[in-house]
Amino acid sequence: MFDYEKNIEYYNINAEKFAERTVSVDFEATQTRFLNKLSPGALILDFGCGSGRDTKYFLTNGYRVEATDGSSELCRMASEYTGIRVRQQLFQDLEEIEKYDGIWACSSILHVPSNELLDVLRKMVAALKDNGIIYTSFKYGTYEGIRNGRYFTDMTEDTFTDLQKKVEHLGTEERWITSDVRPGRGEEKWFNLILRKK
């Protein structure tokens, strides 16, 4: 099994810098795209919530939110920022069954090695109510390995389709490619997906 301690250690050490760079990024276009597929007041899991930016946005817009992150430092900072308790948890430890209307996994499960990603996706589907939705995003490409001190699994349309075929009851609603919204990172491409439990 991949050593998650390395990724978590990176985020614990760099939590403040990471939160500063991401907390005020304007992500409203994608957040709205996701929320438009949910009923008002729906229950969302922010799965790998980082700074808590998206949790706060969902709460402000009247949704119920549970948030998790693997980094204890980010959990602490996101709890302070959002006003809710953020639970420290690895993606592999998701155990809920048919609980959530939506799972928001923004730039998060891309840290899971490809040989474990299938199991994580199956757990995510199990945690959704029928007809529930997932938003997730990956760096666009075919690279897998350490980049800037963290493990990344990049995705393309083809590699994700191959993975998705092995997950029962999971259909694609939308997929699109965007440029990175952080200043000076526009040349980086992201692969975005909205998936639905069928």
N, C-alpha and C positions, 0 to 999 in steps of 0.2 A: 504493500500500500504506500502511496505517495506520502512524503513527510509534510503534513500540513503546517507543522510548527514553523517552518521557514516562511511561508506566506503570512501566517498570523503574526510572527515576530516582526516582519516587515511593516505590517499595518500598525502594530503596537508602537514601534519606534517612530514611525512617520505619521502617526494619527493626526497630529495637529496640522502639519503641512498638507496632508491629503484632504482633510476637512476644509481647510482654507481654500484650496483650489477647486473644490467641487460644490460647496454648500450654496453658493450664490449663482451657480451656472443656470442659465435660463433653459429649462427642459420642458417648458409648458406644452409645446406642440405634441410631444410624445406622451406626456402625462394625460393630456386631454384625449388623445386618440385611444388610450387605454380606458379612461374613465367613461368615455362615450359608450363603451360596450358593457358597462355595469349599471345596475339599478342604484338610485340614490340610497346612501346609507349602507351599501354593501360592505362585507368584511374582506379586507385585503391583508395578505401577508407580504410585508416588505422583506424579501429574502436576501439578506446580505445588504443591509441598509446603509452601510458606510456612515457618512456624516449625518444622516437623518433628513436630508433635503426633501426627498420624495414623501417620506412618512408625514412630515410636517405639512406638505402641500395637500396630501389626501385628507388629513385631519381637518385642515382649514376649510376644505370643501365638503365637509360633512360626512366623510366616510369613516368607518371603524377600521382601525389598523392595529395589527400586531407586527412587531419588527424584530429581526434577529441579525446577528453578525458574529463572525468567528473571533474578531478582535475584541478583547476586554476593554481596551482603551477607546475604540470606536463606539462600543456599547455605552460606555460611560458618557462620552461626549454627545452621542445621539440622544441618550436619555435626557440629558440636560437641555438640549436644543428643542426636542419635541414635546417634552413634558410627560412622556409615557415611558414605562420601563422597557428597555430593549434587552431581549434575552440573548445571552451568549450561546451560540449553537453552531456546529458544523453542518454543512448542507446534507451530509450523509445521515445525520441524526433526526431528520424530519420524520415524525411518526404519525402526524394527524391524519384522520380519515374523513373525507367529505365534509370538511369544516369551512373552507374559504370559497368566496365567490370569485376572487381573483388573486393571483400571485404575481408580484412585481419583482423580477430578478434582473435588475438593471446593472449591466457590467459586473455581474457577481459570479454566476456559475461558470464563467469563462476561466476561472481559476481551478476548476475541477479537471483532472486528467481525463482524456477521452475514454479510457477503459473503465472509468467510474461514472462518467456522465450519464450513461444509459440508466443506471440504477437511481441516480438522483432525479432524472426526469420522470421515471416511473413513480417515485415517492411524491413528486410534485403533483402528478396527475391524481394519485390516490388521495392527496390532501384536498383536492378541489371537489366542490359539489358538482353534480351533473350540469353540463353546459357552462362550467366555470372557465375563466380565461387565464392565460399566462402571457406576460410580456417578458421577453429576455433579449439580451444583446451580447454580441461577441465582436472582437476585432475581426475584420474581414481578411481572410487569407487561409493558408494551409499550414502555418507554423504551429508547432507544439513544443513547449519547453520553457526554460527560464528566460525572462526578458525583464530588465530593470529590477532584478532582485525578487521577482515573483514568477510563479508558474502560470502560463497561459495556454489555453486551447483555442486556437482561432477557427473560424468556420466560414464556409462558402455555401451557396445554395445546394450544391451537390453533396458536400460532406454532412450538412445537417439533414438533408432528405434521407440519406443512408441511415443515419442515427434514428430519425423519427419513425422510419418503417418498423423499427423493433419495439416501439412503444404503442401498446394497444390504446384505443379510444382517444388518440390525440391527432386533431386535424389542424391545418394551417388556415388562419383567417387572413393574415396579411404578412408580407415580408418586404422590407425595403432597406436601402443602403443610405447612410447619412455620413456627413463629415463630422469630425470631432468638434463639439461645441466649445471646448476650452480654448482660451486665447493662445494663438501660436501653434495649435495642434490640428488645424483644418485639413492638413494633407492626410491625416489618419482616417481610414474608412471604417465604419461600423455596420455590422449586419444585424438588423432589428427584426424581431418576430413577434406576432401576436398569434397564439395557439389556443385552441378550444378543446375542452374535454367533451367527447361525443358520447 
